[in-house]
Amino acid sequence: MPRADGTESGRPWPSGTFLSRLPRESRTRLLRLGQLRSFPAQHTLVRQGDPGGSVWLLLDALVKVSARVENGSQALLALRVGGDLVGEMAVLDGAPRSATVTGCGRMTVSQIRGAAFVRFLQEHPPAAMALSQMAVERLRWSNQRRLDFAGYETSRCLARVLLALAERHGRPVARGLDLGVPITQAELGGLIGAKENTVHRALRELTDLGLVGTPGRRRVIIEDPARLAAYADLTPAAAPTLSRHLS
């Protein structure tokens, strides 16, 4: 966690997050740039359609990024954790917010005014490059979900997205690998383009095969990561971060 003055206390930021990609000088500058703020669980940090005045640097937080389409249905687009950046798109292109960001629990974040963030990128080329790399990875994630939907039935699409989430957020538990994030069946459906009842049937299939468990309404445990990867037509070599859980 940053101290009250915004400097670092030596914590390692999760791999792949914006802060983890920055050289120390740029990271320290960015942490000092914003205003530290705390919010309760379920607080809406960014609302779809609003103008983009600030970017939000997540320090101690887990948030859901979702969007609503014209017919009223809502889809979960992504999960973000401490070290990640949200809200930067509207600041950079001037368009309204494209998604809503909601905290899963209490949050500590840094609010950075848009103009200050743009100046920071101009003065710190490594940060601008890191932002570009992050945008490319997010695009790859979205493209992979579309390919999964086109090439696999729902149960295998679900298996692949569960493994992808576990790569980033999973934690070992006695029964296997906890997904690490609270997520509903409807939200899983949003990630793979399936209705909630279809996800329910797919989860039941994976459960009957002994691959996953659902001990709680918002909880999923991958009970056999290696077999689930094989079922999903994946290998540890194709998902290098997951491989640490399969040894």
C-alpha positions as a Markdown table, in Angstrom:
| # | Residue | x | y | z |
|---|---|---|---|---|
| 1 | Met | 0.0 | 0.0 | 0.0 |
| 2 | Pro | 1.1 | 3.6 | -0.6 |
| 3 | Arg | 1.7 | 5.7 | 2.5 |
| 4 | Ala | -0.5 | 8.8 | 3.2 |
| 5 | Asp | 1.9 | 10.9 | 1.1 |
| 6 | Gly | 1.4 | 8.6 | -1.9 |
| 7 | Thr | 4.9 | 7.0 | -1.8 |
| 8 | Glu | 5.4 | 3.2 | -1.9 |
| 9 | Ser | 5.8 | 0.9 | 1.0 |
| 10 | Gly | 7.6 | -1.8 | -1.0 |
| 11 | Arg | 4.6 | -4.0 | -1.9 |
| 12 | Pro | 4.9 | -6.0 | -5.1 |
| 13 | Trp | 2.1 | -5.1 | -7.5 |
| 14 | Pro | 0.3 | -8.0 | -9.2 |
| 15 | Ser | 2.0 | -9.1 | -12.5 |
| 16 | Gly | 0.4 | -7.6 | -15.6 |
| 17 | Thr | -1.1 | -4.6 | -13.8 |
| 18 | Phe | -0.2 | -1.0 | -14.9 |
| 19 | Leu | 1.9 | -0.3 | -11.8 |
| 20 | Ser | 3.9 | -3.5 | -12.2 |
| 21 | Arg | 4.9 | -2.4 | -15.7 |
| 22 | Leu | 6.3 | 1.0 | -14.7 |
| 23 | Pro | 9.9 | 1.8 | -13.8 |
| 24 | Arg | 10.3 | 2.8 | -10.1 |
| 25 | Glu | 10.7 | 6.6 | -10.9 |
| 26 | Ser | 7.5 | 6.7 | -13.0 |
| 27 | Arg | 5.6 | 4.6 | -10.5 |
| 28 | Thr | 6.5 | 6.8 | -7.6 |
| 29 | Arg | 5.6 | 9.9 | -9.6 |
| 30 | Leu | 2.2 | 8.4 | -10.5 |
| 31 | Leu | 1.4 | 7.4 | -6.9 |
| 32 | Arg | 2.1 | 11.0 | -5.8 |
| 33 | Leu | 0.0 | 12.5 | -8.6 |
| 34 | Gly | -3.5 | 11.6 | -7.4 |
| 35 | Gln | -5.7 | 12.0 | -4.3 |
| 36 | Leu | -6.1 | 9.0 | -2.1 |
| 37 | Arg | -9.7 | 8.0 | -1.6 |
| 38 | Ser | -11.6 | 5.2 | 0.1 |
| 39 | Phe | -15.0 | 3.8 | -0.8 |
| 40 | Pro | -17.3 | 1.2 | 0.7 |
| 41 | Ala | -18.2 | -2.1 | -1.1 |
| 42 | Gln | -20.5 | -1.8 | -4.1 |
| 43 | His | -19.6 | 1.8 | -4.7 |
| 44 | Thr | -19.8 | 2.8 | -8.4 |
| 45 | Leu | -16.4 | 4.3 | -9.3 |
| 46 | Val | -17.2 | 5.0 | -12.9 |
| 47 | Arg | -20.6 | 5.1 | -14.6 |
| 48 | Gln | -21.3 | 4.2 | -18.2 |
| 49 | Gly | -22.3 | 7.3 | -20.2 |
| 50 | Asp | -20.8 | 9.9 | -17.8 |
| 51 | Pro | -18.0 | 12.3 | -19.0 |
| 52 | Gly | -14.5 | 11.2 | -18.3 |
| 53 | Gly | -12.8 | 13.7 | -16.0 |
| 54 | Ser | -10.4 | 11.5 | -14.0 |
| 55 | Val | -8.6 | 8.2 | -14.2 |
| 56 | Trp | -8.6 | 5.9 | -11.2 |
| 57 | Leu | -5.6 | 4.0 | -10.0 |
| 58 | Leu | -6.6 | 1.0 | -8.0 |
| 59 | Leu | -4.4 | 0.5 | -4.9 |
| 60 | Asp | -6.3 | -1.9 | -2.7 |
| 61 | Ala | -9.3 | -3.0 | -4.7 |
| 62 | Leu | -11.2 | -5.6 | -6.7 |
| 63 | Val | -13.7 | -4.1 | -9.2 |
| 64 | Lys | -16.0 | -5.4 | -11.9 |
| 65 | Val | -16.1 | -3.6 | -15.3 |
| 66 | Ser | -19.5 | -4.0 | -16.9 |
| 67 | Ala | -21.6 | -2.4 | -19.7 |
| 68 | Arg | -25.3 | -2.3 | -20.5 |
| 69 | Val | -26.6 | -2.5 | -24.0 |
| 70 | Glu | -29.7 | -0.8 | -25.5 |
| 71 | Asn | -32.1 | -3.7 | -24.7 |
| 72 | Gly | -31.2 | -3.4 | -21.0 |
| 73 | Ser | -29.0 | -6.5 | -20.6 |
| 74 | Gln | -25.7 | -6.1 | -18.8 |
| 75 | Ala | -22.5 | -7.9 | -19.4 |
| 76 | Leu | -19.4 | -8.3 | -17.3 |
| 77 | Leu | -16.4 | -7.2 | -19.4 |
| 78 | Ala | -13.5 | -7.6 | -17.0 |
| 79 | Leu | -12.2 | -7.7 | -13.5 |
| 80 | Arg | -9.5 | -5.3 | -12.3 |
| 81 | Val | -7.3 | -5.5 | -9.1 |
| 82 | Gly | -4.9 | -3.3 | -7.2 |
| 83 | Gly | -2.2 | -1.9 | -9.5 |
| 84 | Asp | -4.6 | -1.6 | -12.4 |
| 85 | Leu | -5.9 | 1.6 | -14.1 |
| 86 | Val | -9.5 | 2.2 | -15.0 |
| 87 | Gly | -11.3 | 5.1 | -16.7 |
| 88 | Glu | -8.4 | 6.1 | -18.9 |
| 89 | Met | -10.2 | 5.6 | -22.2 |
| 90 | Ala | -12.7 | 8.5 | -21.8 |
| 91 | Val | -9.8 | 10.7 | -20.6 |
| 92 | Leu | -7.7 | 9.9 | -23.7 |
| 93 | Asp | -10.4 | 10.1 | -26.4 |
| 94 | Gly | -12.9 | 12.5 | -24.9 |
| 95 | Ala | -15.8 | 10.2 | -25.4 |
| 96 | Pro | -18.3 | 9.3 | -22.6 |
| 97 | Arg | -17.5 | 6.4 | -20.3 |
| 98 | Ser | -17.9 | 3.1 | -22.1 |
| 99 | Ala | -18.5 | 1.0 | -19.0 |
| 100 | Thr | -19.4 | 1.0 | -15.3 |
| 101 | Val | -16.8 | 0.1 | -12.7 |
| 102 | Thr | -18.1 | -1.2 | -9.3 |
| 103 | Gly | -16.2 | -2.3 | -6.3 |
| 104 | Cys | -16.6 | -5.8 | -5.0 |
| 105 | Gly | -15.4 | -4.8 | -1.5 |
| 106 | Arg | -14.0 | -1.8 | 0.2 |
| 107 | Met | -11.6 | 0.1 | -2.1 |
| 108 | Thr | -8.6 | 2.4 | -1.7 |
| 109 | Val | -7.9 | 4.2 | -4.9 |
| 110 | Ser | -6.1 | 7.2 | -6.3 |
| 111 | Gln | -8.1 | 9.7 | -8.3 |
| 112 | Ile | -5.9 | 11.4 | -10.9 |
| 113 | Arg | -7.3 | 14.3 | -12.9 |
| 114 | Gly | -7.4 | 13.7 | -16.7 |
| 115 | Ala | -5.1 | 16.6 | -17.6 |
| 116 | Ala | -2.5 | 15.6 | -15.0 |
| 117 | Phe | -2.5 | 12.0 | -16.3 |
| 118 | Val | -2.0 | 13.1 | -19.9 |
| 119 | Arg | 0.9 | 15.3 | -18.8 |
| 120 | Phe | 2.3 | 12.4 | -16.9 |
| 121 | Leu | 2.3 | 10.2 | -20.0 |
| 122 | Gln | 3.9 | 12.9 | -22.1 |
| 123 | Glu | 6.7 | 13.3 | -19.5 |
| 124 | His | 7.2 | 9.6 | -18.9 |
| 125 | Pro | 7.5 | 7.7 | -22.2 |
| 126 | Pro | 7.9 | 4.3 | -20.4 |
| 127 | Ala | 4.4 | 4.8 | -18.9 |
| 128 | Ala | 2.9 | 5.6 | -22.2 |
| 129 | Met | 4.4 | 2.4 | -23.6 |
| 130 | Ala | 3.1 | 0.4 | -20.6 |
| 131 | Leu | -0.4 | 1.8 | -21.2 |
| 132 | Ser | -0.1 | 0.8 | -24.9 |
| 133 | Gln | 1.0 | -2.7 | -23.9 |
| 134 | Met | -1.9 | -3.0 | -21.4 |
| 135 | Ala | -4.4 | -1.9 | -24.1 |
| 136 | Val | -3.1 | -4.6 | -26.5 |
| 137 | Glu | -3.4 | -7.3 | -23.8 |
| 138 | Arg | -7.0 | -6.3 | -23.1 |
| 139 | Leu | -7.8 | -6.4 | -26.8 |
| 140 | Arg | -6.2 | -9.9 | -27.0 |
| 141 | Trp | -8.4 | -11.0 | -24.1 |
| 142 | Ser | -11.5 | -9.8 | -25.8 |
| 143 | Asn | -10.5 | -11.4 | -29.1 |
| 144 | Gln | -9.8 | -14.7 | -27.4 |
| 145 | Arg | -13.3 | -14.7 | -25.8 |
| 146 | Arg | -14.8 | -14.1 | -29.3 |
| 147 | Leu | -12.8 | -17.0 | -30.7 |
| 148 | Asp | -13.8 | -19.3 | -27.9 |
| 149 | Phe | -17.4 | -18.4 | -28.5 |
| 150 | Ala | -17.1 | -19.2 | -32.2 |
| 151 | Gly | -15.1 | -22.4 | -31.8 |
| 152 | Tyr | -16.4 | -24.2 | -28.7 |
| 153 | Glu | -19.6 | -25.2 | -27.1 |
| 154 | Thr | -20.6 | -23.4 | -23.9 |
| 155 | Ser | -19.1 | -25.8 | -21.4 |
| 156 | Arg | -15.7 | -25.5 | -23.0 |
| 157 | Cys | -16.0 | -21.7 | -23.4 |
| 158 | Leu | -16.8 | -21.6 | -19.7 |
| 159 | Ala | -13.8 | -23.8 | -18.8 |
| 160 | Arg | -11.5 | -21.6 | -20.8 |
| 161 | Val | -12.7 | -18.4 | -19.2 |
| 162 | Leu | -12.5 | -20.0 | -15.7 |
| 163 | Leu | -8.9 | -20.9 | -16.4 |
| 164 | Ala | -8.1 | -17.4 | -17.7 |
| 165 | Leu | -9.6 | -15.8 | -14.6 |
| 166 | Ala | -7.7 | -18.3 | -12.4 |
| 167 | Glu | -4.4 | -17.3 | -14.1 |
| 168 | Arg | -4.9 | -13.7 | -12.9 |
| 169 | His | -6.8 | -14.1 | -9.6 |
| 170 | Gly | -6.7 | -17.7 | -8.5 |
| 171 | Arg | -5.4 | -18.9 | -5.1 |
| 172 | Pro | -4.7 | -22.5 | -4.0 |
| 173 | Val | -7.1 | -24.0 | -1.5 |
| 174 | Ala | -7.4 | -27.5 | 0.0 |
| 175 | Arg | -9.9 | -28.6 | -2.7 |
| 176 | Gly | -8.0 | -27.1 | -5.6 |
| 177 | Leu | -7.8 | -23.6 | -7.0 |
| 178 | Asp | -10.2 | -20.9 | -5.8 |
| 179 | Leu | -11.2 | -18.6 | -8.6 |
| 180 | Gly | -10.3 | -15.7 | -6.2 |
| 181 | Val | -13.1 | -13.4 | -7.2 |
| 182 | Pro | -16.8 | -13.3 | -6.3 |
| 183 | Ile | -18.7 | -13.9 | -9.6 |
| 184 | Thr | -22.3 | -14.9 | -10.4 |
| 185 | Gln | -23.4 | -17.2 | -13.1 |
| 186 | Ala | -25.0 | -14.3 | -14.9 |
| 187 | Glu | -21.6 | -12.5 | -14.9 |
| 188 | Leu | -19.8 | -15.6 | -16.2 |
| 189 | Gly | -22.4 | -15.6 | -18.9 |
| 190 | Gly | -21.5 | -12.1 | -19.8 |
| 191 | Leu | -17.9 | -13.1 | -20.3 |
| 192 | Ile | -18.7 | -15.9 | -22.7 |
| 193 | Gly | -21.9 | -14.5 | -24.4 |
| 194 | Ala | -24.3 | -17.0 | -22.8 |
| 195 | Lys | -27.5 | -16.8 | -20.9 |
| 196 | Glu | -27.5 | -17.5 | -17.2 |
| 197 | Asn | -29.5 | -20.8 | -17.5 |
| 198 | Thr | -27.0 | -22.0 | -20.1 |
| 199 | Val | -24.1 | -21.2 | -17.8 |
| 200 | His | -25.9 | -23.0 | -15.0 |
| 201 | Arg | -26.1 | -26.2 | -17.2 |
| 202 | Ala | -22.5 | -25.9 | -18.2 |
| 203 | Leu | -21.4 | -25.5 | -14.6 |
| 204 | Arg | -23.4 | -28.5 | -13.7 |
| 205 | Glu | -21.7 | -30.5 | -16.4 |
| 206 | Leu | -18.2 | -29.4 | -15.2 |
| 207 | Thr | -19.3 | -30.3 | -11.6 |
| 208 | Asp | -20.5 | -33.7 | -12.6 |
| 209 | Leu | -17.2 | -34.4 | -14.3 |
| 210 | Gly | -15.4 | -33.5 | -11.0 |
| 211 | Leu | -13.6 | -30.5 | -12.6 |
| 212 | Val | -15.1 | -27.6 | -10.6 |
| 213 | Gly | -17.1 | -27.0 | -7.5 |
| 214 | Thr | -19.5 | -24.2 | -6.5 |
| 215 | Pro | -19.5 | -24.1 | -2.7 |
| 216 | Gly | -21.2 | -20.7 | -2.6 |
| 217 | Arg | -23.4 | -18.6 | -4.8 |
| 218 | Arg | -20.6 | -16.3 | -6.0 |
| 219 | Arg | -17.7 | -18.8 | -5.6 |
| 220 | Val | -16.1 | -21.3 | -8.0 |
| 221 | Ile | -13.3 | -23.7 | -7.2 |
| 222 | Ile | -11.4 | -25.5 | -9.9 |
| 223 | Glu | -11.0 | -28.9 | -8.3 |
| 224 | Asp | -8.7 | -30.4 | -11.0 |
| 225 | Pro | -6.9 | -27.6 | -13.0 |
| 226 | Ala | -4.9 | -30.0 | -15.1 |
| 227 | Arg | -8.0 | -32.0 | -16.2 |
| 228 | Leu | -10.0 | -28.8 | -16.7 |
| 229 | Ala | -7.2 | -27.4 | -19.0 |
| 230 | Ala | -7.3 | -30.6 | -21.0 |
| 231 | Tyr | -11.1 | -30.5 | -21.2 |
| 232 | Ala | -10.8 | -26.9 | -22.4 |
| 233 | Asp | -8.4 | -27.9 | -25.1 |
| 234 | Leu | -5.6 | -26.1 | -23.4 |
| 235 | Thr | -2.2 | -27.1 | -22.1 |
| 236 | Pro | 0.0 | -25.5 | -19.4 |
| 237 | Ala | 2.4 | -24.4 | -22.2 |
| 238 | Ala | -0.4 | -22.5 | -23.8 |
| 239 | Ala | -1.3 | -20.8 | -20.5 |
| 240 | Pro | 2.1 | -20.1 | -18.9 |
| 241 | Thr | 0.8 | -18.4 | -15.8 |
| 242 | Leu | -1.5 | -21.2 | -15.0 |
| 243 | Ser | 1.3 | -23.7 | -15.2 |
| 244 | Arg | 2.4 | -22.7 | -11.6 |
| 245 | His | -0.9 | -24.2 | -10.4 |
| 246 | Leu | -0.5 | -27.4 | -12.3 |
| 247 | Ser | 2.8 | -28.6 | -10.9 |
